[in-house]
Amino acid sequence: MIEGASKQILLIAPDLLGETLSLQLTAKNKSIEVFLRQKYLTRHPSLVIWSIDSLELETTTRNEIKRIKEKWNPSPVLILLPPKLSLRPTQLLNFECEGILQDPDIDLLNTSINNLINGGRVIRLNDLLENDTSKNISLYNLGSWLLSNSLENINRELKRLEGISKSNANNMFLLLATRGRKREVSLAKSLLIWFWSPIYISLLTNDEIPNNNKRFYSTNINISEKNSKAVWNEIYRRSKLAIESGLENNTGSIFAIQSLHHNKQKLLLLIILDQLNKVFKRLQETEVNEGNYIDNWSLLETELRKQVLRDLCGTYNRIRLDDELISVSDKLISISDLTEKDEELPDPSIFLDSLILNKPILVEGNLLTSDDPRALINLETLIINWILRTSELIGAELISACSDWPELREYLLKPKFFSTRELERLRNQLNSQRRWQYMIERPIQLYESKRQLFKLNNGKIEICFVSEARDKDLKKLGWWQKQVTLLVEARDALAPQLQSMLKYFGDLMVIILTNILGRAIGLVGKGIAQGMGRTISR
């Protein structure tokens, strides 16, 4: 290709839509040429765009995308989707194309084209990957249309009244009537916003009107390059946004970090994420020996936790302990056990190999490169789980330190836990929960080949389970934990026999109640009725 020549793009779309998109794209980006027919191309296209009007069958669309990719390889493929879809977002990721945009505007389309041509990936979908919100679409569209239409009429009336006031400034009676009318209309506007805001508008003031031009995509993935560094940058960005969106506990379990001040909770997780970012950057920029960098990970974890405590408490902050001012971070590091391991943490090589050595990762039976959206989401889940579990280990050490250092409680904990009784109650609850999970829940999960992960979903901490072969961990269980697995195995073995026995017993009871007891009662009742009939006739 001649240096400086414009990039040629093949656009597959209906004629009218194709002509419109072609004019809009070339008007804003002079460095590209858009062609609607293959015969007009003078060289291999830099990008293939396919605009889909309706999407019903996943398999048919995926096969067509595969055919396009084989024909125009190695050109990236960008799929444009309509606003409403019958497929879930997780199904759309199986299309295995470089770009997927749902109902994009022209600016986003231009930006995505440049990213894809330069070797990146772009995913923009209206719905979250975890949730299917299609049931609320019709109600939301109807409500938002009624709200925006009503506000538009009210604003038009307010402007008309404002014009009357300015043009008749000397007419006192008309001004009084106009001001009264403006108060009525403004009150109606406030009442309308108050009525609809719990459902459709968040923190909307009287002067704000819903802006339908602003687009928000629930699933937003943007990778500048197809390498591990770009993938980590995107995971870091998405993880930071997930932490900042909220930490509401939706797991049914108690977290140690819940005892910290609200601002300390987010700060702790963000600091862990930043320290992890520094570790990854250092490993990515240096020559890593594949054989030993995993062995050094435990040392890196310990140093990371120490640095987290320094950043959380401040290097120079001092608090009184036994009538002496002591550095908070140094004291906490000296009295805390920062080498403790969480046995439910997955093997770190799963995400380290992919993000450091750029190795493929196994997702649902498929070996995927780290830049694949499905692999990126899987890696993000592992990273969030690691951050939350690491914060729990640090949070437990902070609670233990606060128990022996009362002056530290006001600096780190919520006011509720300033009381020794409340703090010790929390510690006992955490210890009981931990023993139950270790002695009962963990053996069952190992036997069922499941691993529990924590994730952040729309500002909530939730639990998800992934299937994983855990036979090695199962063999390391203690005597009591093995008895729990034996009970589960015995239940599975006896359940079919018990069900059969209950079925036969139920059938027997049916026969006794209907054929024997029922008929006997019927005969008795018939005899009584006949006897009463004779008595009445006499």
Secondary structure, DSSP 8 states (H G I E B T S, - for coil): --TT--EEEEEES-HHHHHHHHHHHHHH-TTEEEESSGGG-SS--SEEEEE-S----HHHHHHHHHHHHHHHTTS-EEEEE-S--SS-HHHHGGG--SEEEES--HHHHHHHHHHHHTT-EEEEESS-SS---GGGHHHHHHHHHHHHHHHHHHHHHHHHHHHHHHHTTT-HHHHHHHHHHHHHHHHHHHHHHHHHHHHH-SS--TT----TT----SEEEEESSSSHHHHHHHHHHHHHHHHHT--EE-SSS--GGGGB-HHHHHHHHHHHHHHHHHHHHHHHHS---TTTTTTTHHHHHHHHHHHHHHHHH-SS-EEESSSSEEEHHHHHHHHS-TT---TTS--THHHHHHHHS---EEETTEEE-TTSHHHHHHHHHHHHHHHHHHHHHHHHHHHHHHHH-HHHHHHHB-GGGGSHHHHHHHHHHHHHHHHHIIIIIHHHHHHTTEEEEEEEETTEEEEEEEE---HHHHHT--HHHHHHHHHHHHHHHHHHHHHHHHHHHHHHHHHIIIIIIIHHHHHHHHHHHHHHHHHHH-
